[in-house]
Amino acid sequence: MNLTGFELAEVVLPLREPFVTAAGARRERRVLLLRADGEEGVQGWGECVAGEDPGYSYETTDTAWLILTEHVLPGLVGREVMDPREIHQALDPVRGHPMAKAAAEMALWDLQARELGVPLWELLGGSGEPVPAGVVVGLLPNVDALLRTVERHISSGYARVKLKVDRASEDVVRVRAVRERFPELPLMVDCGASYTLADLPRLRDLDALGLTMIEQPLGHEDLIDHAALQSELDTAVCLDESIRSEGDVRLALQIGACRVINVKPGRVGGLGAARAIHDLCRDRGVPVWCGGMLETGIGRAHNISLATLPGFTLPGDLSESRRYWERDIIDPEIVLERGRVGLPAGTGICVEPDVERISRLAVRSQAFGRSARFIGGS
C-alpha cells in the first residue's frame, strides 16, 4: 500500500438514549473518523474509540486528535506499507496512545482489504459468518426500569445481556431481580473497575447468581488482586481495562487473574494486536469475546470482522446500529437477525461510510498529504 494521504474528522453523534455507567451519563459521542487514501482512489476507514473524558482510559477524543495530527499521520504519508502492523514500528517513538494508533492501523486494514478486493474478515482469517450478539444495559434508575429494558432486549433476540454495575448502586439487588425474572438468560455483569477486595462479600453474592462472568471488578492495574479474587469465586473473572497488550494477557493468565479475556481492538492498539491475543488465548483454551466502545457502524464493522475468528466463542458487545443511534453513518446499517449480527458481501469492512452525513456532522477535520479534503468542519 502506498499511503498517499489521510483525512481525520471529528463528528458529534447523539445517542438514542442516555447511556449511564459508573463513569457517568453519556448523551452523545464525539467520534474521530479516519480515512486513509491509497493509489487509484481506494480508501480505507478507521475509528478512534477514545472517550470524551479519561474515565475509561487516559486517552480522550482530544488527546487522540493531538497524537494523530501531530505525531502519527504526518509520518505515515508517502510510506509504502506491506502489512498494516508495520506502522507500529514507524510509531515506536510515540509511547502509549494505543487508541490513536489503532485508528490509523485499522484504517490501513480496511484499505489493504479493499485494494486486494477481499473482505476484511477474510484478510484477518475469519469465517465471515454472522456472530452472536450481546447487549449492554447501563445503570437505570430503578429495578422496574431495568427489568423492562432487559425484557425488551431479550424480545429483540439478543443472545446475552450484560448489566453495568458499581459499588455505589444496589448491585446485588438489581442483578438478583434480573436473574429471578429470567432464570435461563446468559447474564454477566461489568463492574467498570469500581470494586476492591474489601467488597468481597458483595462479589460473592454476585458469584451466587449464575453469571457467565464478572467483568473487570477491580482496578485496571490490580492484576495481583484479581488473581486473589478469582481464587475466591466460582464465576469466571473477565479482564477488560487491565488488558492493553499481548504481554498483559500472558501475565494475567500466568498468575490466574482471570479465566476470560475481553478483546477490544482500540484498547490494544489495533486489529493486529487483537488477533495475536486471540491466537494466544485459543492456544491456551481461554475464551475471548469482542467488546464494544459505543462505536459507530465503521468501528462496529471492524469488530464484527474480527469476531468471526474461531476463538471468539462468546457473544460480544456487538449490538445493531439502532441500539445506540437513530441513524448510523454507514450504508447499510448493521441489523440484528435471530440473535446475530453480520456483514453484507463486499470488500474491506463491507459497509460504506455515508460521507455526506459525516460531512454534515463534522465539527473539525484536517487533511494530510495528497488527500482531497471533502469532509466538512473548520
Stockholm file with secondary structure:
# STOCKHOLM 1.0

chainA/1-378         MNLTGFELAEVVLPLREPFVTAAGARRERRVLLLRADGEEGVQGWGECVAGEDPGYSYETTDTAWLILTEHVLPGLVGREVMDPREIHQALDPVRGHPMAKAAAEMALWDLQARELGVPLWELLGGSGEPVPAGVVVGLLPNVDALLRTVERHISSGYARVKLKVDRASEDVVRVRAVRERFPELPLMVDCGASYTLADLPRLRDLDALGLTMIEQPLGHEDLIDHAALQSELDTAVCLDESIRSEGDVRLALQIGACRVINVKPGRVGGLGAARAIHDLCRDRGVPVWCGGMLETGIGRAHNISLATLPGFTLPGDLSESRRYWERDIIDPEIVLERGRVGLPAGTGICVEPDVERISRLAVRSQAFGRSARFIGGS
#=GR chainA/1-378 SS CBCCEEEEEEEEEEEEEEEEETTEEEEEEEEEEEEEECGGGCEEEEEECCBSSTTSCSCBHHHHHHHIIIIIHHHHTTCBCSSGGGHHHHTTTSCSCHHHHHHHHHHHHHHHHHHHTSBHHHHHTCCCCCEEBEEEECCCSSHHHHHHHHHHHHHHTCSEEEEECCTTSCHHHHHHHHHHHCTTSCEEEECTTCCCGGGHHHHHHHHTTCCSCEECCSCTTCHHHHHHHHTTCSSCEEESTTCCSHHHHHHHHHHTCCSEEEECHHHHTSHHHHHHHHHHHHHTTCCEEECCCSCCHHHHHHHHHHHTSTTBCSCBSCCCGGGTCSSCSEESCCCEETTEECCCSCSBTSSEECHHHHHHHEEEEEEEETCCCCSCCC
#=GC SS_cons         CBCCEEEEEEEEEEEEEEEEETTEEEEEEEEEEEEEECGGGCEEEEEECCBSSTTSCSCBHHHHHHHIIIIIHHHHTTCBCSSGGGHHHHTTTSCSCHHHHHHHHHHHHHHHHHHHTSBHHHHHTCCCCCEEBEEEECCCSSHHHHHHHHHHHHHHTCSEEEEECCTTSCHHHHHHHHHHHCTTSCEEEECTTCCCGGGHHHHHHHHTTCCSCEECCSCTTCHHHHHHHHTTCSSCEEESTTCCSHHHHHHHHHHTCCSEEEECHHHHTSHHHHHHHHHHHHHTTCCEEECCCSCCHHHHHHHHHHHTSTTBCSCBSCCCGGGTCSSCSEESCCCEETTEECCCSCSBTSSEECHHHHHHHEEEEEEEETCCCCSCCC
//
